[in-house]
Amino acid sequence: AAPVVLHYANCGFAAWLRKYQILSTGHGTEDGGFSLTRRGIASMRAHLAHRELVRRGDEEELEAYYRTFIMGNEYNELAHFARH
């Protein structure tokens, strides 16, 4: 099989959370988060979901989301992917 280069923009829950805490404040919008009207933002669904979850501030929700959608192994997906 050919080698695969993986890109990890957020190494760990704390780094991911900090990134979106920064992106969700200080932008001069009504709620401080990045603009929802900026061209192209509507197609960036993951960023929109991250923004909303960080704004809610529920640590349990954030961790569950991270485990399921960022780590991608909440349901043992990595074992499946390793075989293919």
ChimeraX attribute file (.defattr): number of C-alpha atoms within 10 A of each C-alpha:
attribute: neighborCount
match mode: 1-to-1
recipient: residues
	/A:1	4
	/A:2	4
	/A:3	5
	/A:4	6
	/A:5	6
	/A:6	6
	/A:7	7
	/A:8	8
	/A:9	9
	/A:10	13
	/A:11	10
	/A:12	12
	/A:13	15
	/A:14	10
	/A:15	12
	/A:16	15
	/A:17	20
	/A:18	13
	/A:19	15
	/A:20	19
	/A:21	18
	/A:22	15
	/A:23	17
	/A:24	20
	/A:25	15
	/A:26	13
	/A:27	13
	/A:28	10
	/A:29	12
	/A:30	9
	/A:31	12
	/A:32	14
	/A:33	20
	/A:34	21
	/A:35	14
	/A:36	11
	/A:37	8
	/A:38	8
	/A:39	8
	/A:40	8
	/A:41	13
	/A:42	12
	/A:43	9
	/A:44	9
	/A:45	10
	/A:46	12
	/A:47	15
	/A:48	14
	/A:49	12
	/A:50	21
	/A:51	20
	/A:52	14
	/A:53	18
	/A:54	21
	/A:55	16
	/A:56	11
	/A:57	11
	/A:58	10
	/A:59	12
	/A:60	9
	/A:61	13
	/A:62	17
	/A:63	14
	/A:64	12
	/A:65	17
	/A:66	19
	/A:67	15
	/A:68	14
	/A:69	11
	/A:70	17
	/A:71	14
	/A:72	13
	/A:73	14
	/A:74	14
	/A:75	10
	/A:76	9
	/A:77	12
	/A:78	12
	/A:79	10
	/A:80	10
	/A:81	8
	/A:82	7
	/A:83	6
	/A:84	6
